[in-house]
Amino acid sequence: MKNAIRTNFDESEQAYERYENATGRFAALADRLAGQLASDGDGLGRTLDAGAGNGHSTRVFAEESKRLVALDISRGMLRANPTADRVQADFDALPFRAERFDTVAFTASLFLTPSPETAAGEAARVLRADGTVGAVAPLGWTTPAGDDVFGPLERDSRSPTGAEAVVDALRRHFSVETGTWTFETTAEALRQFHAIPAMAARLYPRLDADARVERAQELLEAVEGPLEQRWQWIVGEPKPASR
């Protein structure tokens, strides 16, 4: 599955950029997450942007960090990341010594691994004892009345790991707080999100990139807005037993 995830994102950089230029969603998530992580007013210190992609989260975290490392499994995405300190690696096996970072941030990334408990353990290992971890995970798209957009379509837009499993994985290693953010959005933005090959794989994981995007657009063609998109946020500090 890791090879599939890497390939999916290698094929997704341009579509990802188009979606972000249209919606600003991932930068907005990073901005809100940074606010939670730096709530004490001391900034983020040495930060690992885990699943940094092409850099929209990286730009946000850089404003609050003394030093920032952008890490991603996809060379194609990472190549577009503007920060100087970039590392291509899997966050299930971080290539860093213990207690190197003050902050580890998984902006819209931890739900992409099938083994979030491993990634959470690695985050605990590389964090200082007084460090902080943060993550966001999608909860889905609804109408303003709260109806699931995908209910009538008989196909779910599903992550490799659900938000509940992400929270559970982090709770094994961290004392966490969690909450929900809701964004107003449109049916066109929903289609743009699923025009990203890596995101269209949420609907049609067995098809190749072009075929899955085409099928996703056909599936979503009749969806009308306005809509809401909900994300779960999680912030925590390492438990003593995880050190």
C-alpha positions as CSV (number, residue, x, y, z in Angstrom):
1,M,0.0,0.0,0.0
2,K,2.9,2.4,0.7
3,N,4.1,2.1,-2.9
4,A,0.5,2.9,-4.1
5,I,0.3,5.9,-1.8
6,R,3.7,7.2,-3.0
7,T,2.7,6.7,-6.7
8,N,-0.7,8.3,-6.1
9,F,0.9,11.5,-4.8
10,D,3.7,11.6,-7.4
11,E,0.8,11.7,-9.9
12,S,-1.1,14.4,-8.0
13,E,1.1,17.5,-7.6
14,Q,-0.5,19.6,-10.3
15,A,-4.1,18.7,-9.5
16,Y,-3.4,19.2,-5.8
17,E,-2.0,22.7,-6.6
18,R,-5.1,23.5,-8.6
19,Y,-7.4,22.5,-5.8
20,E,-5.4,24.5,-3.2
21,N,-5.3,27.6,-5.5
22,A,-9.1,27.4,-5.8
23,T,-10.0,26.7,-2.1
24,G,-7.0,27.4,0.2
25,R,-8.2,24.4,2.2
26,F,-4.8,22.8,3.2
27,A,-3.3,26.2,4.1
28,A,-6.3,27.0,6.2
29,L,-6.1,23.6,8.0
30,A,-2.4,24.3,8.7
31,D,-3.1,27.8,10.0
32,R,-5.7,26.5,12.4
33,L,-3.5,23.6,13.5
34,A,-0.5,26.0,14.1
35,G,-2.8,28.1,16.3
36,Q,-3.6,25.1,18.4
37,L,0.0,24.0,18.6
38,A,1.4,27.4,19.5
39,S,-1.4,28.4,21.8
40,D,1.1,29.1,24.6
41,G,2.5,32.0,22.6
42,D,6.0,30.5,22.4
43,G,5.9,29.4,18.8
44,L,6.6,25.9,17.4
45,G,10.4,25.7,17.9
46,R,12.0,23.0,15.8
47,T,9.2,21.6,13.7
48,L,8.7,18.5,11.5
49,D,6.0,19.0,8.9
50,A,5.2,15.3,8.4
51,G,3.4,14.8,5.1
52,A,4.4,18.2,3.9
53,G,3.4,17.7,0.3
54,N,4.1,20.7,-2.0
55,G,4.5,23.1,0.8
56,H,1.2,24.9,1.7
57,S,1.4,23.7,5.3
58,T,5.1,24.2,5.3
59,R,4.8,27.9,4.5
60,V,2.4,28.3,7.4
61,F,4.5,26.4,10.0
62,A,7.6,28.3,8.9
63,E,6.2,31.5,10.3
64,E,6.1,30.0,13.8
65,S,9.2,27.8,13.7
66,K,12.8,28.3,14.6
67,R,13.7,25.6,12.2
68,L,11.5,23.5,9.9
69,V,12.0,20.1,8.2
70,A,9.5,19.2,5.4
71,L,9.1,15.4,5.1
72,D,7.0,13.5,2.5
73,I,7.0,10.1,1.0
74,S,6.4,11.5,-2.5
75,R,9.3,12.9,-4.4
76,G,7.0,14.6,-6.9
77,M,5.2,16.5,-4.2
78,L,8.3,17.3,-2.2
79,R,10.1,18.7,-5.3
80,A,7.5,21.5,-5.4
81,N,8.0,22.3,-1.7
82,P,9.8,25.6,-1.3
83,T,11.6,25.0,2.0
84,A,15.3,24.3,1.9
85,D,15.3,21.4,4.4
86,R,13.4,18.6,2.6
87,V,13.5,14.9,3.4
88,Q,11.9,12.1,1.3
89,A,10.9,9.4,3.8
90,D,8.0,7.5,5.3
91,F,6.7,8.9,8.6
92,D,6.3,5.4,9.8
93,A,10.1,5.2,10.0
94,L,11.5,8.7,10.6
95,P,15.2,9.1,9.8
96,F,15.9,11.3,12.8
97,R,17.4,10.8,16.2
98,A,15.3,10.8,19.4
99,E,14.1,14.1,20.9
100,R,15.1,16.2,17.9
101,F,11.9,18.2,17.5
102,D,9.6,20.5,19.6
103,T,6.6,20.0,17.2
104,V,5.5,17.3,14.8
105,A,2.6,18.3,12.6
106,F,0.5,15.9,10.4
107,T,-1.6,18.3,8.3
108,A,-4.0,16.2,6.3
109,S,-1.6,13.3,6.3
110,L,-1.8,10.8,9.2
111,F,-5.0,9.3,7.9
112,L,-3.1,8.3,4.7
113,T,-1.1,5.6,6.4
114,P,-2.6,2.2,7.1
115,S,-0.5,2.1,10.3
116,P,-1.1,5.4,12.2
117,E,-0.1,3.8,15.5
118,T,3.4,3.3,14.1
119,A,3.6,6.9,12.9
120,A,2.4,8.1,16.2
121,G,5.1,6.1,18.0
122,E,7.7,7.6,15.7
123,A,6.4,11.1,16.4
124,A,6.7,10.4,20.1
125,R,10.2,9.2,19.7
126,V,11.5,12.3,17.8
127,L,9.7,14.8,20.1
128,R,11.2,16.3,23.2
129,A,9.5,15.4,26.4
130,D,7.7,18.8,26.5
131,G,7.0,18.7,22.7
132,T,3.6,18.8,21.0
133,V,2.0,16.7,18.2
134,G,-0.9,17.9,16.0
135,A,-3.0,16.2,13.3
136,V,-6.1,16.7,11.3
137,A,-8.3,14.1,9.6
138,P,-11.4,14.4,7.4
139,L,-14.8,13.5,8.8
140,G,-16.7,14.0,5.6
141,W,-18.9,16.2,3.5
142,T,-22.5,17.0,4.4
143,T,-25.3,19.3,3.3
144,P,-26.0,22.2,5.7
145,A,-28.8,20.0,7.1
146,G,-26.2,17.4,8.1
147,D,-27.0,14.8,5.4
148,D,-24.0,12.8,4.2
149,V,-23.3,13.8,0.6
150,F,-22.2,10.2,-0.3
151,G,-25.2,8.5,1.2
152,P,-27.4,8.6,-1.9
153,L,-24.4,7.8,-4.1
154,E,-23.8,4.4,-2.5
155,R,-20.1,4.9,-2.5
156,D,-18.0,6.3,0.3
157,S,-15.0,8.7,0.1
158,R,-12.8,6.7,2.4
159,S,-9.3,7.3,3.8
160,P,-6.9,4.4,4.4
161,T,-7.4,5.2,8.1
162,G,-10.5,6.8,9.5
163,A,-10.5,9.8,11.9
164,E,-11.4,7.7,14.9
165,A,-8.5,5.4,14.3
166,V,-6.2,8.4,14.0
167,V,-7.3,9.7,17.4
168,D,-7.0,6.2,18.9
169,A,-3.4,5.9,17.6
170,L,-2.3,9.2,18.9
171,R,-3.9,8.5,22.3
172,R,-1.7,5.5,22.7
173,H,1.3,7.8,22.9
174,F,0.0,11.2,23.8
175,S,-2.4,13.0,26.1
176,V,-4.7,14.6,23.5
177,E,-7.3,17.2,23.0
178,T,-9.6,17.0,20.0
179,G,-12.3,18.9,18.3
180,T,-14.0,19.6,14.9
181,W,-13.6,22.3,12.3
182,T,-16.4,22.9,9.8
183,F,-15.8,24.7,6.5
184,E,-18.4,26.0,4.1
185,T,-17.7,24.6,0.6
186,T,-19.3,23.9,-2.7
187,A,-20.1,21.0,-5.0
188,E,-17.5,22.2,-7.4
189,A,-14.8,22.1,-4.7
190,L,-15.9,18.6,-3.8
191,R,-15.4,17.6,-7.4
192,Q,-12.0,19.4,-7.5
193,F,-10.9,17.5,-4.4
194,H,-11.7,14.2,-6.1
195,A,-10.0,15.4,-9.3
196,I,-6.7,14.9,-7.4
197,P,-5.6,11.3,-8.3
198,A,-4.6,10.5,-4.7
199,M,-8.0,11.7,-3.5
200,A,-10.0,10.0,-6.2
201,A,-8.4,6.8,-4.9
202,R,-10.7,7.3,-1.9
203,L,-13.5,6.3,-4.2
204,Y,-11.9,4.0,-6.8
205,P,-8.6,2.7,-5.3
206,R,-8.2,-0.1,-7.9
207,L,-8.4,2.0,-11.0
208,D,-5.4,3.9,-12.5
209,A,-5.1,7.6,-12.0
210,D,-6.9,8.8,-15.1
211,A,-9.7,6.2,-14.8
212,R,-10.3,6.9,-11.2
213,V,-10.5,10.7,-11.7
214,E,-12.9,10.2,-14.6
215,R,-15.2,7.9,-12.6
216,A,-15.1,10.2,-9.6
217,Q,-16.2,13.2,-11.7
218,E,-19.0,11.1,-13.2
219,L,-20.2,10.0,-9.7
220,L,-20.2,13.6,-8.4
221,E,-21.5,15.3,-11.5
222,A,-25.1,15.7,-10.1
223,V,-24.1,16.8,-6.6
224,E,-25.3,20.3,-5.8
225,G,-24.3,22.7,-3.1
226,P,-23.9,24.5,-0.8
227,L,-22.0,21.9,1.3
228,E,-19.9,21.6,4.5
229,Q,-16.7,19.7,5.0
230,R,-15.7,18.7,8.5
231,W,-12.2,17.9,9.8
232,Q,-11.2,16.5,13.2
233,W,-8.2,18.1,14.9
234,I,-6.0,16.5,17.5
235,V,-3.3,18.1,19.6
236,G,-1.3,16.3,22.3
237,E,1.8,16.0,24.5
238,P,3.9,12.8,24.9
239,K,2.9,10.4,27.7
240,P,5.9,9.5,30.0
241,A,5.6,5.9,29.0
242,S,6.1,6.8,25.3
243,R,9.6,8.3,25.9
